[in-house]
Amino acid sequence: MNVSIVGKQFDLTDAIKDHISAAISSLEKYNLDIISARAVVTADERNGKKGFSVEFVIMLPNKNSVVIKQKDKDVYAAVDLAIDRAQKVLRRHSDKTKEHKAEKLEEIEAKKILEEEKKAFEELADEIIPMELDLYKPTELEEALEKLKESDKQFLVFNDIDNHMRVLYKKGDGKYGLY
């Protein structure tokens, strides 16, 4: 984080700079990736009364900058009040980012597709009837040919004596083919 401390119409002492630096570094606890923070301390004298104005500009990524202005008779009090207000604002930003996580459009579409596929599978589950196949026992070619002739099926899948999977099928001319 870049920190800039400027004094207008006022000479900043090391103690004031250290106090402001410590106050700004306390803002890092909100984990908001603060890009930069600028503090401008201005001495005001109106109607014979001396006062100070402190302005903090905090730059956050993907957000507008946060600007806090505070006036007080004492520099340290003005800095402390401004930092308290900045902490309140940053805490709100931090809470929003933690509590509200927007879903990406791709994630929403993927969820919709998964729900539709799940519904379609549930509808098909009632229509699918499991059957036991006769593939596990070897069958001779003549026996398979007789089964195919007796049935109205177009093809028959079976294991032959050598335990090879074979397909016997009816051709258009009334003859039979074998794979």
Backbone hydrogen bonds, N-H to C=O, Kabsch-Sander energy under -0.5 kcal/mol:
donor,donor_aa,acceptor,acceptor_aa,energy
2,N,35,I,-2.0
4,S,37,A,-2.5
6,V,39,A,-3.3
8,K,41,V,-3.3
12,L,10,F,-0.6
17,K,13,T,-2.3
18,D,14,D,-2.7
19,H,15,A,-2.2
20,I,16,I,-2.4
21,S,17,K,-2.7
22,A,18,D,-2.5
23,A,19,H,-2.0
24,I,20,I,-2.5
25,S,21,S,-2.5
26,S,22,A,-1.1
27,L,24,I,-1.6
28,E,25,S,-1.2
29,K,26,S,-0.8
30,Y,27,L,-1.2
31,N,28,E,-1.7
35,I,59,M,-2.4
36,S,59,M,-0.9
37,A,2,N,-3.0
38,R,57,V,-2.4
39,A,4,S,-3.3
40,V,55,E,-2.6
41,V,6,V,-3.0
41,V,39,A,-0.5
42,T,40,V,-0.5
42,T,53,S,-3.1
43,A,8,K,-1.6
44,D,42,T,-0.5
44,D,51,G,-3.0
46,R,49,K,-1.9
49,K,46,R,-2.6
51,G,44,D,-2.9
52,F,72,D,-3.3
53,S,42,T,-3.0
54,V,70,Q,-3.4
55,E,40,V,-2.1
56,F,68,I,-3.0
57,V,38,R,-2.5
58,I,56,F,-0.5
58,I,66,V,-3.2
59,M,36,S,-2.9
59,M,57,V,-0.5
60,L,58,I,-0.5
63,K,60,L,-1.1
66,V,58,I,-3.0
67,V,65,S,-0.5
68,I,56,F,-2.8
70,Q,54,V,-2.7
72,D,52,F,-2.4
78,A,74,D,-2.1
79,V,75,V,-2.4
80,D,76,Y,-2.6
81,L,77,A,-2.6
82,A,78,A,-2.2
83,I,79,V,-2.5
84,D,80,D,-2.2
85,R,81,L,-2.0
86,A,82,A,-2.4
87,Q,83,I,-2.8
88,K,84,D,-1.9
89,V,85,R,-2.1
90,L,86,A,-2.7
91,R,87,Q,-2.4
92,R,88,K,-1.8
93,H,89,V,-2.1
94,S,90,L,-2.7
95,D,91,R,-2.6
96,K,92,R,-2.1
97,T,93,H,-2.1
98,K,94,S,-1.8
99,E,95,D,-2.6
100,H,96,K,-2.3
101,K,99,E,-0.8
102,A,100,H,-0.6
108,I,104,K,-1.9
109,E,105,L,-2.4
110,A,106,E,-2.3
111,K,107,E,-2.1
112,K,108,I,-2.1
113,I,109,E,-2.4
114,L,110,A,-2.3
115,E,111,K,-2.3
116,E,112,K,-2.5
117,E,113,I,-2.6
118,K,114,L,-2.2
119,K,115,E,-2.3
120,A,116,E,-2.5
121,F,117,E,-2.4
122,E,118,K,-2.3
123,E,119,K,-2.1
124,L,120,A,-2.1
125,A,121,F,-2.1
126,D,122,E,-0.7
126,D,123,E,-0.5
127,E,123,E,-0.5
127,E,124,L,-0.7
128,I,124,L,-1.7
129,I,127,E,-0.5
137,K,134,D,-0.9
139,T,159,N,-3.3
144,A,140,E,-2.2
145,L,141,L,-2.3
146,E,142,E,-2.0
147,K,143,E,-2.1
148,L,144,A,-2.2
149,K,145,L,-2.2
150,E,146,E,-2.1
151,S,147,K,-1.5
156,L,168,L,-2.6
158,F,166,R,-2.4
160,D,164,H,-2.4
163,N,160,D,-2.0
166,R,158,F,-3.6
168,L,156,L,-2.8
169,Y,177,G,-2.4
170,K,154,Q,-2.6
171,K,175,K,-3.4
174,G,171,K,-1.3
177,G,169,Y,-3.0
179,Y,167,V,-2.8
